[in-house]
Amino acid sequence: MTDFLKALEDIAGARAITCDASDMEPWLTDWRGRYHGSAQALVSPPDTQTLARIVKLAAEHRVPIVPQGGNSGMVGGATPDGSGNAILLSMRRMDAIRGFDVQDRQIVAEAGVILQNLHGVAEEKGLRFPLTLGGKGSATVGGLISTNAGGTQVLRHGTMRALVHGVEAVLPDGSIYDGLSALKKDNRGYDLKHLLIGAEGTLGIVTAASLKLVKSLIDRSVVWTGLESTAKARELLLFLQGRAGNAMEGFEILPQHCLDNVLTHIPGTRAPLASAAPWHALIELVRDDASSPDPAQTAEILMGEAMERGLISDAVISASEAQAEAFWKIRDSIAEAERAAGPAMQHDISVPPAKMGAFIDHVAPLMETKFVGTRAIAFGHMGDGNIHFHVMAPPGSDAASWNETQGKQISAMMHDLVVKWDGSISAEHGIGQMKRGELARLSSPARINSLIAIKAAMDPYGIMNPGKLIPLASAPHTT
Ligand SMILES: Cc1cc2nc3c(=O)[nH]c(=O)nc-3n(C[C@H](O)[C@H](O)[C@H](O)COP(=O)(O)OP(=O)(O)OC[C@H]3O[C@@H](n4cnc5c(N)ncnc54)[C@H](O)[C@@H]3O)c2cc1C
């Protein structure tokens, strides 16, 4: 054992640290199985004070730290490189709820609290944490903050950034930043909280957060509709925004092929509509205030009108909470179904919402024509302009070699098009190691140089999650 590891064990305690390859193995590969790394130890601190001492020690020894929550991230952000120099810092043990304020609708949760558990705790108190996503059974508060996660309810409640009141964090020198206080106003200059949100563990480690809660739902109605085109989907979205306003929490679109994939690979799923349609929309209407209209009745009326206006070809309104869940299960299983279907290049991108349909219609055939045998599938959060644009490899392709050859060309072309359409190459998953090169290639000098300068100021030894997000600082970017 090295001096560093002995000192680490003294701080964390023997039970909180392992150097055993088989113990570490499950945490050294990302969710999609695309990145694999190694680490000299996996350490799971029990509290902020212990973590602060660990970070101070790592800074003294210049040992890289890779923070990890639920390891459900999509861009390889929580996977160390292959050198074996880093320590993998698991935050899963820090999973206490530190406080709850029903009146101010606020909860203080430690970084390791799993999203699904957070939902449960809020519900027990008659409140709700409104962000949700397919990885809710493993994604943690710290990971959600560090990726500024989005999900399916952003339309009404915003991304994680809109739901974080304050954070507690350990900074790269081992100091503790206590920003949990429930202040409504605080103008003491730069807001560290906002720097840490979306920082992907490159500026410090989030240890706890005070989070916004909203009123519980009284009821909801989930609608599955068939549509002729993305243009009709956009029209439907605008129609519902005008008529249902704040009652609409989610508006997701997916093509028929995407639905077929889920039905093939995910047991227990059934097609919601009797016949196929080029596009489908999943819409959630809710009520959290007794004076608001019943969402089931609203859905009934609005879908009738949408049909009369020729916006939709078919619709089914959930008749029970079980059916509503079954509809959402289809949406939440898309990533898992695709993983089972074979290799694909995934692009989590955004364009201005008004252009989303046109972008999909333009780019999908372009990809399939240029890369013969591939299949381009676009689905996502229509209200946010956030498309998950996935290009599946020709059948029988070898994942590793295809990713590195044609896959890379596909991603470069996709990202070039995104930039051309005034979009972002990362809408909600972050940059991680997957898009680091593309961020450098396609960002303005102002953006890149600011990222590099902030990183250098806060983490001068570069120990916090190296190789992620921040492009290499070797040469300043110039126009
Ligand atoms: C089926 C499925 C569906 C998904 N759907 C969505 C979706 O709709 N929207 C969406 O935004 N994401 C989605 N995701 C991606 C993923 O769930 C989110 O990125 C989530 O925020 C990751 O949380 P995590 O705890 O698993 O973080 P990890 O994967 O462990 O880490 C993610 C990043 O955060 C850093 N990090 C983790 N914890 C901390 C901490 N405490 N302090 C500092 N840095 C930290 C890591 O170093 C890494 O860079 C989905 C994932 C799956 C598997």
The ligand as an SDF file (V2000), in Angstrom:
LIG
                    3D

 53 58  0  0  0  0  0  0  0  0999 V2000
  -32.5640    5.2470  -18.6590 C   0  0  0  0  0  0  0  0  0  0  0  0
  -31.9600    6.6040  -18.4500 C   0  0  0  0  0  0  0  0  0  0  0  0
  -32.6840    7.7400  -18.7990 C   0  0  0  0  0  0  0  0  0  0  0  0
  -32.1280    8.9970  -18.6210 C   0  0  0  0  0  0  0  0  0  0  0  0
  -32.8740   10.0940  -18.9420 N   0  0  0  0  0  0  0  0  0  0  0  0
  -32.3660   11.3210  -18.7460 C   0  0  0  0  0  0  0  0  0  0  0  0
  -33.1460   12.4810  -19.0360 C   0  0  0  0  0  0  0  0  0  0  0  0
  -34.2770   12.4000  -19.4970 O   0  0  0  0  0  0  0  0  0  0  0  0
  -32.5890   13.6790  -18.7890 N   0  0  0  0  0  0  0  0  0  0  0  0
  -31.3270   13.8320  -18.2840 C   0  0  0  0  0  0  0  0  0  0  0  0
  -30.8730   14.9600  -18.0590 O   0  0  0  0  0  0  0  0  0  0  0  0
  -30.5670   12.7400  -18.0140 N   0  0  0  0  0  0  0  0  0  0  0  0
  -31.0470   11.5080  -18.2240 C   0  0  0  0  0  0  0  0  0  0  0  0
  -30.2850   10.4090  -17.9410 N   0  0  0  0  0  0  0  0  0  0  0  0
  -28.8780   10.5850  -17.5450 C   0  0  0  0  0  0  0  0  0  0  0  0
  -28.5710   10.5620  -16.0410 C   0  0  0  0  0  0  0  0  0  0  0  0
  -29.5600    9.9280  -15.2910 O   0  0  0  0  0  0  0  0  0  0  0  0
  -28.3320   11.9890  -15.5300 C   0  0  0  0  0  0  0  0  0  0  0  0
  -27.2080   12.5390  -16.1830 O   0  0  0  0  0  0  0  0  0  0  0  0
  -28.0920   12.0490  -14.0050 C   0  0  0  0  0  0  0  0  0  0  0  0
  -28.0650   13.3900  -13.6310 O   0  0  0  0  0  0  0  0  0  0  0  0
  -26.8150   11.3720  -13.5640 C   0  0  0  0  0  0  0  0  0  0  0  0
  -26.8550   11.2130  -12.1570 O   0  0  0  0  0  0  0  0  0  0  0  0
  -25.8710   10.1650  -11.4420 P   0  0  0  0  0  0  0  0  0  0  0  0
  -26.0480   10.3020   -9.9770 O   0  0  0  0  0  0  0  0  0  0  0  0
  -26.0730    8.8150  -11.9990 O   0  0  0  0  0  0  0  0  0  0  0  0
  -24.4600   10.7670  -11.8670 O   0  0  0  0  0  0  0  0  0  0  0  0
  -23.1670   10.0000  -12.3910 P   0  0  0  0  0  0  0  0  0  0  0  0
  -23.4500    9.3170  -13.6620 O   0  0  0  0  0  0  0  0  0  0  0  0
  -22.5930    9.2000  -11.3020 O   0  0  0  0  0  0  0  0  0  0  0  0
  -22.2280   11.2660  -12.6640 O   0  0  0  0  0  0  0  0  0  0  0  0
  -22.5510   12.1910  -13.6600 C   0  0  0  0  0  0  0  0  0  0  0  0
  -21.5440   13.3540  -13.5940 C   0  0  0  0  0  0  0  0  0  0  0  0
  -21.6960   14.0850  -12.3770 O   0  0  0  0  0  0  0  0  0  0  0  0
  -20.4990   14.0030  -11.5850 C   0  0  0  0  0  0  0  0  0  0  0  0
  -20.9430   13.8320  -10.1960 N   0  0  0  0  0  0  0  0  0  0  0  0
  -21.7360   12.8600   -9.6790 C   0  0  0  0  0  0  0  0  0  0  0  0
  -21.9820   13.1160   -8.3880 N   0  0  0  0  0  0  0  0  0  0  0  0
  -21.3310   14.2540   -8.0820 C   0  0  0  0  0  0  0  0  0  0  0  0
  -21.2090   15.0390   -6.8940 C   0  0  0  0  0  0  0  0  0  0  0  0
  -21.8100   14.6970   -5.7670 N   0  0  0  0  0  0  0  0  0  0  0  0
  -20.4420   16.1560   -6.9450 N   0  0  0  0  0  0  0  0  0  0  0  0
  -19.8140   16.5330   -8.0780 C   0  0  0  0  0  0  0  0  0  0  0  0
  -19.8980   15.8250   -9.2250 N   0  0  0  0  0  0  0  0  0  0  0  0
  -20.6590   14.7110   -9.2260 C   0  0  0  0  0  0  0  0  0  0  0  0
  -19.7120   12.8360  -12.1450 C   0  0  0  0  0  0  0  0  0  0  0  0
  -18.3160   13.0110  -11.9340 O   0  0  0  0  0  0  0  0  0  0  0  0
  -20.0860   12.9040  -13.6080 C   0  0  0  0  0  0  0  0  0  0  0  0
  -19.3160   13.8750  -14.2620 O   0  0  0  0  0  0  0  0  0  0  0  0
  -30.8150    9.1260  -18.0910 C   0  0  0  0  0  0  0  0  0  0  0  0
  -30.1000    7.9900  -17.7310 C   0  0  0  0  0  0  0  0  0  0  0  0
  -30.6580    6.7430  -17.8900 C   0  0  0  0  0  0  0  0  0  0  0  0
  -29.8650    5.5480  -17.4800 C   0  0  0  0  0  0  0  0  0  0  0  0
  1  2  1  0
  2  3  1  0
  2 52  2  0
  3  4  2  0
  4  5  1  0
  4 50  1  0
  5  6  2  0
  6  7  1  0
  6 13  1  0
  7  8  2  0
  7  9  1  0
  9 10  1  0
 10 11  2  0
 10 12  1  0
 12 13  2  0
 13 14  1  0
 14 15  1  0
 14 50  1  0
 15 16  1  0
 16 17  1  0
 16 18  1  0
 18 19  1  0
 18 20  1  0
 20 21  1  0
 20 22  1  0
 22 23  1  0
 23 24  1  0
 24 25  2  0
 24 26  1  0
 24 27  1  0
 27 28  1  0
 28 29  2  0
 28 30  1  0
 28 31  1  0
 31 32  1  0
 32 33  1  0
 33 34  1  0
 33 48  1  0
 34 35  1  0
 35 36  1  0
 35 46  1  0
 36 37  1  0
 36 45  1  0
 37 38  2  0
 38 39  1  0
 39 40  1  0
 39 45  2  0
 40 41  1  0
 40 42  2  0
 42 43  1  0
 43 44  2  0
 44 45  1  0
 46 47  1  0
 46 48  1  0
 48 49  1  0
 50 51  2  0
 51 52  1  0
 52 53  1  0
M  END
$$$$
